[in-house]
Structures are given as C-alpha cells and as structure tokens.
Amino acid sequence: MSVADMVQGMIDTLNEALVDAGKHDRGNSAAGTRVRKAMQATKGAAQDVRVQVQNDKNA
C-alpha cells in the first residue's frame, strides 16, 4: 500500500468520525465511544505511515 493510500484511509476514517463527533456534542455518549475508537485507529494508522516513510527513506 502506498503512503498516499494510507493517508487517504486516515482522512476517510476521520471524515466518518466527524458525524459521530457532532452526535457526541449533542449528548449522545455512544457516539463518543465511536469517536474514541476512530481516534485510536487513526493513531495506529499514523504510526504505520511513519514506519513506512522511515523504511522508504532507509531503503
């Protein structure tokens, strides 16, 4: 998978989380759980991007 595809995947995850973030702001606590899950997934994806870029640099 290319770095651009990885970053696009993160953007897609965050865009989907934006809907739940709005619901959370209106008091829906279950939406907050989904937002936290999306943030954790984004954190992991960001680490994967960092590793890939570092490996590409060192290759």
ABEGO torsion letter per residue (X at the ends): XBAAAAAAAAAAAAAAAAAAAAAAAAGBAAAAAAAAAAAAAAAAAAAAAAAAAAAAAAX
